[in-house]
């Protein structure tokens, strides 16, 4: 049984023009999976777009920005319902805008469902008869965990392959062989996709995955991973079996991403932080293909990847640019990659304060989440959080820098109070003051003033005022 919000139930029951309206797509799929959902798509038959817009306007504010795709958005309280009328799409040119769209109110329910990407998304629900309409075996595929394309129309929009990636990850689905083959046939059409659409699918993978590795394996098996060489090069890059018994870098990355989304810290994070952590985990070892080699250590040949954290930064930047990742997210992801081995360094007050500053705007709590998942992604090794990560987090809490870098104690207003004016020397004093604070040379305002009194760039009149104020 699909349970719609009472507001939607009332609209469907009391609007004569909606007697042939059906819930479609994700809300039906999620309901069958027992997943809470708040987005409802309703397809309405035997009605024109103008008639639909007029009928819905009686219930609340309507948004007609989707006119070219036959979409009317209706806002009722906290809900926004998407109503559509059935259409026929004909591919006439490359790209997501290269379709000739015609609306046909008389199209059959099965024809309308056939234009959807996967069978699990082609399910419909009749709110009057309380019946699920399943023309392509979507319910059985959902129960068996199979991702299968609905029809040959799948090839008309290559974005459906990337949608398949995030669906596989969100619902732990395995693609049918014929769907994998079809995806391989159209891998050359990747260039048609706008970067914004690519980003949207990667962000859904990063934010909503239950088994992220299922999406990455889908990408590999469809050969679409070739469009993301930063990931493709991980495949076959070896790791030392004593430290990484799970296999190559790609296998390790898959395990790490799965471990990450099981952590309570990831589950409790806001949407942006989930995306940040998932992308950082995805790319944390992307520098290994460039740095991995065999080396004799203590009389034994080892597979090592020295400096892979730093080597991975330009590679990660390329991936983030390729997917149109905004600056605010990129600035959080890159420090996590560059410092994901920092817990192996000596954990001192000075080191932890500097680490907090180095990874800003990200936090040591976020970094420890990445470090933990990195360690858990090495089965069959025991799933234990490294004591070094625990020690790092404890030290960060002790210093109160677990959620942000230390706040500067000496500020510009303090220099202005003793008669200084903004100048190159002004800025240099503040910079050196913050460095001294990170080094542990002072911890509070009185100590900061004592440090300042000895600074060689401080003018004599300012020095005298500082002594007078003290």
Legacy VTK file of the C-alpha trace (Angstrom):
# vtk DataFile Version 3.0
C-alpha trace
ASCII
DATASET POLYDATA
POINTS 470 float
0.000 0.000 0.000
1.317 3.433 -0.941
0.406 6.075 1.620
0.129 9.586 0.210
-0.053 12.700 2.399
-3.626 13.648 3.356
-3.236 16.885 1.404
-2.526 14.950 -1.785
-5.273 12.423 -1.089
-7.773 15.282 -0.771
-6.621 16.945 -3.982
-6.876 13.707 -5.954
-10.286 12.845 -4.524
-11.888 16.259 -4.929
-10.557 17.374 -8.312
-12.625 16.067 -11.199
-9.831 16.662 -13.707
-7.537 14.259 -11.774
-9.650 11.112 -12.035
-6.894 9.517 -14.124
-3.948 10.546 -11.964
-1.338 8.005 -10.850
1.592 8.156 -8.447
4.737 7.256 -10.353
8.466 6.744 -10.012
10.490 7.095 -6.863
7.661 7.457 -4.369
6.263 4.065 -5.411
9.694 2.417 -5.412
10.622 3.833 -2.006
7.297 2.845 -0.471
7.813 -0.766 -1.544
11.269 -0.667 0.012
9.923 0.816 3.231
11.957 3.989 2.761
10.394 7.261 3.974
9.772 9.646 1.108
8.481 13.172 0.808
8.693 13.724 -2.953
5.584 12.701 -4.877
5.290 12.643 -8.664
1.821 12.337 -10.163
1.162 11.632 -13.844
-2.240 12.752 -15.113
-3.894 11.301 -18.226
-6.695 12.548 -20.503
-6.007 16.218 -19.758
-4.091 19.079 -21.373
-1.353 21.044 -19.679
-3.536 24.159 -19.487
-6.409 22.204 -17.942
-4.034 20.668 -15.408
-2.553 24.029 -14.411
-5.992 25.576 -13.992
-7.308 22.676 -11.913
-4.313 22.691 -9.569
-4.354 26.465 -9.085
-7.478 26.023 -6.951
-5.396 24.203 -4.334
-2.374 26.401 -3.883
0.531 28.138 -5.550
1.524 26.585 -8.867
4.858 26.855 -10.626
4.831 26.451 -14.410
8.585 26.544 -15.000
8.405 22.967 -16.298
5.946 23.862 -19.048
8.223 22.557 -21.827
8.301 19.153 -20.092
4.625 19.134 -19.099
5.313 19.702 -15.393
3.238 21.722 -12.919
4.607 22.100 -9.400
1.992 22.578 -6.699
2.990 23.818 -3.265
0.647 22.834 -0.437
1.966 23.458 3.066
5.336 21.758 3.458
4.889 19.666 0.316
5.711 20.372 -3.316
3.941 17.927 -5.632
5.073 17.459 -9.233
2.174 16.857 -11.619
2.960 15.888 -15.209
1.065 15.002 -18.317
2.322 12.105 -20.480
4.589 12.925 -23.371
6.399 11.299 -26.256
10.126 12.071 -26.579
12.017 11.699 -29.848
15.790 12.101 -29.921
16.657 14.587 -32.675
20.055 15.952 -31.541
22.799 15.256 -28.986
22.435 16.467 -25.428
19.605 16.506 -22.918
17.895 19.298 -24.838
18.016 17.415 -28.110
14.520 15.969 -27.840
11.377 16.658 -29.791
8.709 16.577 -27.073
5.036 16.176 -27.875
2.245 15.837 -25.332
-0.355 13.167 -25.808
-3.113 12.997 -23.164
-4.413 9.799 -24.748
-1.190 7.824 -24.378
-1.670 4.491 -22.597
-0.366 3.876 -19.098
2.061 1.241 -20.369
3.425 3.553 -23.062
3.977 6.267 -20.470
5.768 3.858 -18.145
7.975 2.596 -20.975
9.775 5.920 -21.271
11.119 5.669 -17.731
14.719 4.593 -17.248
14.598 1.460 -15.074
11.861 -1.027 -14.308
12.004 -0.198 -10.592
11.173 3.399 -11.520
8.434 2.467 -14.002
6.012 1.371 -11.285
2.726 3.244 -10.955
0.123 3.380 -8.195
-3.575 3.923 -8.690
-4.745 5.933 -5.633
-8.392 5.122 -6.334
-8.144 1.354 -6.715
-5.166 1.184 -4.299
-3.380 -0.940 -6.890
0.216 -1.044 -8.095
0.534 -1.085 -11.876
3.639 -2.987 -12.962
4.026 -3.363 -16.722
7.724 -4.321 -16.848
8.389 -6.507 -13.831
9.739 -3.701 -11.692
8.381 -5.121 -8.440
10.089 -8.473 -8.986
13.323 -6.738 -9.964
13.159 -4.666 -6.788
12.641 -7.773 -4.666
15.579 -9.530 -6.354
17.833 -6.463 -6.263
18.090 -6.167 -10.042
18.575 -2.930 -11.970
17.154 -3.387 -15.455
16.428 -0.842 -18.185
12.778 -0.512 -19.113
13.035 -0.268 -22.883
15.375 0.553 -25.752
14.448 4.210 -25.219
17.059 4.049 -22.437
19.824 4.921 -24.892
18.271 8.282 -25.769
19.599 9.915 -22.599
23.105 8.829 -21.522
22.577 10.379 -18.096
20.584 7.255 -17.293
23.871 5.378 -16.906
24.998 7.702 -14.122
21.520 7.488 -12.628
22.042 3.731 -12.652
25.266 4.240 -10.694
23.570 6.129 -7.882
20.492 3.880 -7.873
22.722 0.811 -7.539
24.477 2.463 -4.590
21.352 3.752 -2.867
19.329 0.539 -3.125
22.082 -2.093 -3.394
21.060 -3.195 -6.880
23.010 -5.296 -9.364
22.583 -4.472 -13.030
21.134 -7.058 -15.388
23.664 -8.268 -18.015
21.620 -6.800 -20.859
21.568 -3.415 -19.134
25.335 -3.453 -18.650
25.773 -4.268 -22.321
23.464 -1.450 -23.375
25.381 1.000 -21.181
28.658 -0.070 -22.786
27.197 0.547 -26.224
26.482 4.197 -25.415
29.596 5.074 -23.403
30.734 7.305 -26.268
27.804 9.633 -25.602
29.171 10.793 -22.245
30.346 14.032 -23.872
26.720 14.994 -24.471
26.127 15.428 -20.754
26.179 18.865 -19.171
28.547 19.037 -16.223
25.683 20.099 -13.938
23.841 16.855 -14.649
26.949 14.781 -13.989
27.477 16.583 -10.683
23.881 15.949 -9.608
24.233 12.187 -9.980
27.598 12.047 -8.213
26.215 14.141 -5.363
23.257 11.767 -4.977
25.742 8.897 -4.820
27.783 10.789 -2.226
24.870 11.877 -0.052
22.416 8.983 -0.214
24.320 5.745 -0.774
23.637 2.688 1.345
26.280 0.568 -0.446
28.492 3.045 -2.365
30.620 0.244 -3.801
27.612 -1.065 -5.736
27.607 2.184 -7.700
31.362 2.097 -8.262
31.211 -1.500 -9.487
28.354 -0.522 -11.809
30.581 2.226 -13.183
33.388 -0.271 -13.700
31.202 -2.971 -15.261
29.562 -0.562 -17.716
33.048 0.738 -18.637
31.880 4.260 -17.883
34.654 4.465 -15.339
36.824 5.293 -18.364
35.302 8.787 -18.216
36.749 9.172 -14.728
40.404 8.133 -15.148
41.155 9.265 -11.604
39.094 6.251 -10.505
39.927 3.921 -13.357
43.655 4.056 -12.601
42.989 2.635 -9.121
41.917 -0.655 -10.719
44.875 -3.026 -10.650
47.132 -0.728 -8.612
48.565 -3.191 -6.080
48.891 -2.774 -2.331
51.078 -4.614 0.138
49.075 -7.720 1.166
50.190 -7.480 4.795
48.810 -3.949 5.187
46.012 -4.296 2.641
44.841 -7.924 2.390
41.643 -6.776 0.651
43.341 -6.244 -2.719
44.068 -3.374 -5.075
43.384 0.327 -4.528
39.975 0.220 -6.215
38.870 -2.671 -3.989
40.143 -0.828 -0.911
38.308 2.338 -1.956
35.064 0.394 -2.360
35.410 -1.095 1.132
36.265 2.311 2.617
33.234 4.007 1.073
30.985 1.248 2.395
32.545 1.522 5.855
32.103 5.302 5.811
28.342 5.273 5.302
27.939 2.824 8.168
29.610 5.186 10.627
27.250 7.105 12.942
29.238 10.282 12.241
28.378 10.082 8.540
24.758 9.173 9.170
24.304 12.128 11.539
26.017 14.640 9.253
24.191 17.266 7.199
23.805 16.724 3.458
26.826 18.822 2.455
29.102 17.092 4.957
27.972 13.667 3.735
28.931 14.706 0.217
32.288 16.061 1.418
33.175 12.907 3.352
32.079 10.558 0.561
34.054 12.420 -2.105
37.109 12.574 0.150
36.831 8.842 0.801
36.401 8.138 -2.912
39.560 10.070 -3.762
41.717 9.604 -0.653
44.078 7.172 -2.400
43.855 8.523 -5.940
47.561 9.421 -5.711
48.617 5.784 -5.281
48.670 4.852 -8.993
51.399 7.472 -9.483
53.463 6.643 -6.409
53.176 2.872 -5.939
56.308 0.793 -6.373
58.248 -2.061 -4.776
60.921 -1.215 -2.237
63.250 -3.229 -0.012
62.449 -2.468 3.624
64.122 -4.303 6.502
65.194 -7.059 4.174
61.738 -7.605 2.696
60.272 -6.416 -0.593
57.279 -4.208 0.115
54.679 -2.473 -2.041
54.721 1.150 -0.933
53.115 4.441 -2.016
55.141 7.197 -0.319
53.731 10.690 -0.659
50.476 9.521 -2.188
48.512 12.004 -0.050
50.166 15.014 -1.694
50.353 13.377 -5.117
46.598 12.857 -4.996
45.718 16.545 -4.656
46.010 17.589 -8.344
44.361 14.314 -9.380
41.471 14.891 -6.997
41.165 18.469 -8.220
40.814 17.181 -11.777
37.981 14.852 -10.747
36.230 17.574 -8.758
36.511 19.977 -11.695
35.302 17.283 -14.085
32.183 16.855 -11.977
31.589 20.580 -11.427
32.078 20.415 -7.664
31.539 23.861 -6.074
34.450 25.611 -4.395
32.937 25.373 -0.906
32.924 21.578 -1.096
36.257 21.315 -2.879
37.925 23.368 -0.122
36.769 20.814 2.440
37.533 17.678 0.413
41.146 18.413 -0.535
42.521 18.927 3.021
40.943 15.637 4.072
42.767 13.835 1.275
46.069 15.576 1.932
46.002 14.864 5.675
44.330 11.458 5.907
47.619 9.941 7.169
48.267 12.638 9.798
47.403 10.346 12.703
50.660 8.492 12.052
52.600 11.649 12.964
53.515 12.507 16.540
50.414 13.743 18.354
51.510 16.820 20.295
49.663 19.978 21.277
51.569 21.931 18.649
50.973 19.328 15.924
47.239 19.093 16.600
46.745 22.870 16.681
48.572 23.162 13.376
46.602 20.274 11.885
43.333 21.988 12.824
44.541 25.128 11.086
45.838 23.228 8.054
42.594 21.415 7.278
40.256 24.397 7.819
37.453 24.869 6.868
37.184 21.125 7.538
37.499 19.828 11.090
39.537 17.244 12.969
36.283 15.426 13.754
35.635 15.114 10.028
39.211 14.035 9.371
38.975 11.331 12.051
35.821 10.039 10.349
37.800 9.609 7.121
40.742 8.021 8.966
38.415 5.567 10.698
36.724 4.460 7.460
40.147 4.135 5.818
41.197 1.679 8.499
37.898 -0.229 8.431
38.150 -0.718 4.671
40.697 -3.544 4.924
38.850 -6.828 5.408
39.574 -9.432 6.628
41.584 -7.376 9.121
39.656 -6.805 12.370
37.357 -3.739 12.152
39.103 -1.678 14.820
39.503 2.075 15.039
43.256 2.832 15.178
44.455 3.945 18.602
46.233 6.806 16.860
42.908 8.165 15.592
41.423 7.891 19.078
44.448 9.698 20.510
44.230 12.450 17.880
40.564 13.072 18.581
41.133 13.061 22.335
43.937 15.604 22.007
41.783 17.787 19.757
38.996 17.768 22.370
41.504 18.600 25.079
42.704 21.609 23.078
39.124 22.495 22.001
40.045 22.390 18.314
38.006 19.340 17.276
35.373 21.441 15.493
37.483 24.352 14.187
40.968 25.790 14.001
42.134 27.844 17.008
40.709 31.365 16.990
43.414 34.069 16.908
43.937 35.632 20.327
45.686 38.756 19.070
43.443 40.706 16.668
43.728 43.822 14.591
41.609 45.802 17.024
44.190 45.163 19.720
46.857 46.828 17.588
44.567 49.748 16.770
43.904 50.213 20.497
47.615 50.930 21.045
47.779 53.409 18.178
48.859 51.328 15.175
47.339 51.811 11.740
46.811 49.076 9.138
50.047 48.612 7.192
52.322 45.811 5.915
53.909 45.671 9.380
50.439 45.489 10.944
49.580 42.397 8.932
52.958 40.789 9.524
52.648 41.177 13.298
49.202 39.514 13.261
50.482 36.655 11.107
53.474 36.037 13.342
51.258 36.305 16.417
49.003 33.536 15.152
52.008 31.369 14.316
53.356 31.938 17.826
49.964 31.000 19.264
49.940 27.744 17.276
53.448 27.026 18.544
52.166 27.407 22.096
54.115 30.552 22.973
51.012 32.117 24.519
47.511 30.950 25.418
45.519 34.003 26.551
45.324 37.801 25.999
47.741 38.779 28.825
50.364 36.378 27.470
49.697 37.675 23.943
50.407 41.249 25.108
53.639 40.104 26.699
54.672 38.468 23.439
53.670 41.580 21.470
55.714 43.872 23.711
58.917 42.227 22.487
58.081 42.252 18.771
60.719 44.175 16.765
58.184 45.681 14.347
56.095 47.265 17.088
56.533 51.106 17.018
57.933 52.621 20.203
54.824 54.730 20.862
52.654 51.593 20.561
55.038 49.707 22.829
54.800 52.487 25.419
50.974 52.537 25.230
50.934 48.777 25.618
53.012 49.048 28.814
50.754 51.847 30.110
47.595 49.812 29.456
49.073 46.854 31.294
LINES 1 471
470 0 1 2 3 4 5 6 7 8 9 10 11 12 13 14 15 16 17 18 19 20 21 22 23 24 25 26 27 28 29 30 31 32 33 34 35 36 37 38 39 40 41 42 43 44 45 46 47 48 49 50 51 52 53 54 55 56 57 58 59 60 61 62 63 64 65 66 67 68 69 70 71 72 73 74 75 76 77 78 79 80 81 82 83 84 85 86 87 88 89 90 91 92 93 94 95 96 97 98 99 100 101 102 103 104 105 106 107 108 109 110 111 112 113 114 115 116 117 118 119 120 121 122 123 124 125 126 127 128 129 130 131 132 133 134 135 136 137 138 139 140 141 142 143 144 145 146 147 148 149 150 151 152 153 154 155 156 157 158 159 160 161 162 163 164 165 166 167 168 169 170 171 172 173 174 175 176 177 178 179 180 181 182 183 184 185 186 187 188 189 190 191 192 193 194 195 196 197 198 199 200 201 202 203 204 205 206 207 208 209 210 211 212 213 214 215 216 217 218 219 220 221 222 223 224 225 226 227 228 229 230 231 232 233 234 235 236 237 238 239 240 241 242 243 244 245 246 247 248 249 250 251 252 253 254 255 256 257 258 259 260 261 262 263 264 265 266 267 268 269 270 271 272 273 274 275 276 277 278 279 280 281 282 283 284 285 286 287 288 289 290 291 292 293 294 295 296 297 298 299 300 301 302 303 304 305 306 307 308 309 310 311 312 313 314 315 316 317 318 319 320 321 322 323 324 325 326 327 328 329 330 331 332 333 334 335 336 337 338 339 340 341 342 343 344 345 346 347 348 349 350 351 352 353 354 355 356 357 358 359 360 361 362 363 364 365 366 367 368 369 370 371 372 373 374 375 376 377 378 379 380 381 382 383 384 385 386 387 388 389 390 391 392 393 394 395 396 397 398 399 400 401 402 403 404 405 406 407 408 409 410 411 412 413 414 415 416 417 418 419 420 421 422 423 424 425 426 427 428 429 430 431 432 433 434 435 436 437 438 439 440 441 442 443 444 445 446 447 448 449 450 451 452 453 454 455 456 457 458 459 460 461 462 463 464 465 466 467 468 469
